[in-house]
Structures are given as C-alpha cells and as structure tokens.
Amino acid sequence: MSIKSVCVYCGSRAGALPAYTQAAQDLGAALAKNDMRLVYGAGDVGLMGEVARAAQAAGGETFGVIPGHLEQREVGKSDLSTYVVTETMHERKKVMLWNADAVVVLPGGAGSLDELFEALTWRQLGLHSKPIVILNTEGYWDKLRDLLDHVVAQGFAGQDTADYLIWADTPVAAIAALRDARS
C-alpha cells in the first residue's frame, strides 16, 4: 500500500534553530510534491503553520484537526482543504492518526511527545501498523533515541518497539522512508 496521507506531529513554536523551520517548510512542500496529504494539528503557529503553509503553497491537500479550546491559542488555520474541530485533545489525536497512512515527527515539545508516544503505544499494541518516521533535524531527537534504547536495555520494552521508529535526518530522507514503507 502506498502512503497517500501523512500525519505530521510538530511544535506550535518555531524552536531555537532556523533549521527546524526550514525542515518543516521542506517537508510540507515535499509531501505536496509527492501527492501525500498533510494531516496535522490545524494550527497556524510555529512549525505547524510552516509545514501547512508550505504544503499549501506547493498545491498539496491539507487536513487539519484542532480541539475547540485551542482554536485561538494555536490560531486555527481554517483555509485548509479539510478543517475539523474536535471536543478534546484525545479525539484530535485519534482523528489525525486514523486519517493518515503514516506519521512523521518533527521537533516539538510535550504535545509532540504525547502524540508520538500514543502512536507508538498503539502500534505496540497492534492497533495500527503505520510507519512512524522521526525527522531528527540537527540531532534534535538524539536524546529520545538514547531514552528508548535505555527502556529496551532495562527490559521495559522489546527491541521491536524501538524498531517501529524509522529515523531520518532530512525531509528528503523522511520522504524516501515513506516511499519505502508499507502501512
């Protein structure tokens, strides 16, 4: 099965390095150029806004999901191809993941980690088999990789859990991983 729709988890802030913004823009444009619909948190701030604007500028389809209580805080981007307002954060995460064939995680904070770990846990439990790509821009997620290796080494997860994650250093590598992956 080819990847036609990608859920992107990323920060509602731009982060400390310009490379994070560039990676978000490059990924958004690359998704569009590869006929992959962007599914994301529907915000128009931080990396979320960057990836969506880049996908739109490249002619891509965009599917945003935002809980009502965050529409003002994250500046809900209602000019998307599809704009869904949910009641809760949990509903947002479910709608995003179920409307995508794969996941890509850009740099982000607690929200991005929450989304990643829920997708990873659901994969571990057999609720989905979607590829999960970690876009490790400028080594941002290196400590996460170390933590997951520690969790496995200490016997709290099998190696298969860590192996569910596909690591990519650039948006080009992330797109290549998505093309090679099967959900």
C-alpha positions in Angstrom: 0.0 0.0 0.0 1.4 3.4 -0.9 1.5 6.3 1.5 -1.1 8.9 0.5 -1.7 10.7 3.7 0.9 11.6 6.4 0.2 12.7 9.9 2.8 15.3 11.0 3.4 16.0 14.7 5.4 19.1 15.4 5.8 22.1 17.6 3.4 25.0 18.0 6.6 27.1 18.4 9.4 27.5 15.9 12.2 26.4 18.2 15.7 27.7 18.7 17.3 26.8 15.3 16.3 28.1 11.9 16.9 24.6 10.6 13.7 23.4 12.3 11.6 25.9 10.4 13.4 25.0 7.2 12.8 21.3 7.7 9.1 22.0 8.3 8.8 24.0 5.1 10.8 21.4 3.1 8.7 18.6 4.5 5.4 20.4 3.7 6.5 21.1 0.2 7.8 17.6 -0.3 4.6 16.0 0.9 2.6 18.0 -1.7 5.1 17.3 -4.5 4.8 13.5 -3.7 1.0 13.6 -3.7 0.8 12.9 0.0 -1.9 14.7 2.0 -0.7 16.6 5.1 -2.7 15.7 8.3 -1.7 17.8 11.2 -3.0 19.8 14.3 -4.5 22.7 12.2 -2.5 25.4 13.9 -1.1 28.4 12.0 1.7 28.9 14.5 5.2 27.5 15.0 6.3 24.5 12.9 2.7 23.5 12.4 2.0 26.7 10.5 5.2 26.4 8.5 4.5 22.8 7.3 0.9 23.6 6.4 1.7 26.9 4.5 4.5 25.1 2.6 2.2 22.2 1.6 -0.5 24.7 0.5 2.0 26.8 -1.5 3.1 23.6 -3.3 -0.5 22.7 -4.2 -0.9 20.0 -1.6 -4.0 18.8 0.2 -4.2 19.7 3.9 -6.3 18.1 6.6 -6.2 19.9 10.0 -7.7 18.8 13.3 -7.9 21.1 16.3 -9.9 21.0 19.5 -12.1 24.0 20.0 -10.3 25.2 23.1 -7.1 25.6 21.1 -8.5 27.5 18.0 -7.4 30.9 19.4 -4.2 29.8 21.1 -2.9 27.8 18.0 -4.6 30.2 15.5 -6.8 27.6 13.8 -5.9 27.5 10.1 -9.4 27.3 8.6 -8.3 27.7 5.0 -7.2 24.1 4.8 -8.6 21.5 2.4 -10.3 20.0 5.4 -10.7 21.6 8.8 -12.1 19.6 11.7 -12.8 20.9 15.2 -12.9 18.3 18.0 -14.0 18.5 21.6 -10.9 17.0 23.2 -7.2 16.6 22.6 -7.7 12.8 22.7 -10.3 13.0 19.9 -7.9 15.2 17.9 -5.1 12.6 18.1 -7.4 9.8 17.1 -8.9 11.7 14.1 -5.4 12.7 13.0 -3.9 9.2 13.2 -6.9 7.4 11.7 -6.9 9.8 8.7 -3.3 9.1 7.8 -1.2 6.2 6.4 2.0 7.2 8.2 3.4 9.5 10.8 6.3 11.9 10.7 7.5 13.6 13.9 9.4 17.0 13.5 11.0 18.8 16.5 8.4 19.7 19.1 7.6 19.8 22.8 5.4 17.9 25.2 2.4 17.8 22.8 4.6 16.3 20.0 6.0 13.7 22.5 2.4 12.9 23.7 1.3 12.3 20.1 4.4 10.3 19.2 4.1 8.1 22.3 0.4 7.5 21.8 1.0 6.5 18.1 4.0 4.3 19.2 2.0 2.6 22.0 -1.0 2.0 19.7 1.5 0.4 17.2 3.0 -1.7 20.0 -0.5 -2.9 21.0 -1.3 -3.8 17.4 -4.0 -1.1 16.9 -2.2 0.0 13.7 0.8 -0.8 11.6 1.6 2.6 10.2 5.2 3.6 9.7 6.5 6.2 12.2 9.3 8.4 10.9 11.3 10.6 13.3 12.7 13.6 11.5 15.8 14.2 13.5 16.7 17.7 12.3 20.1 18.8 13.6 20.1 15.8 16.1 17.0 17.2 17.9 15.7 13.7 18.8 19.1 12.1 19.7 18.2 12.1 23.4 14.9 10.4 22.6 16.7 7.6 20.8 19.0 7.2 23.8 16.0 7.0 26.1 14.3 4.4 24.0 17.5 2.4 23.9 17.6 2.6 27.7 14.0 1.5 28.0 14.7 -1.6 25.9 18.0 -2.3 27.6 16.3 -2.2 31.0 13.6 -4.7 29.9 10.6 -2.4 29.8 10.1 -2.9 26.0 11.2 -5.2 23.4 13.6 -4.2 20.6 10.5 -4.3 18.3 9.1 -1.2 20.0 12.3 0.8 19.2 12.4 -0.8 15.7 8.9 0.7 14.9 10.6 4.1 14.6 12.3 5.0 11.3 15.0 7.7 11.8 15.6 10.3 9.1 18.0 13.3 9.3 16.4 15.3 6.5 13.0 15.8 4.9 14.3 14.2 1.7 15.3 11.1 3.8 11.9 11.1 5.5 10.0 11.2 2.2 12.3 8.3 0.9 11.4 6.3 4.1 7.7 6.9 3.5 8.0 5.7 -0.1 9.9 2.6 1.1 7.5 1.9 4.0 4.3 0.0 3.9 1.5 0.7 6.3 
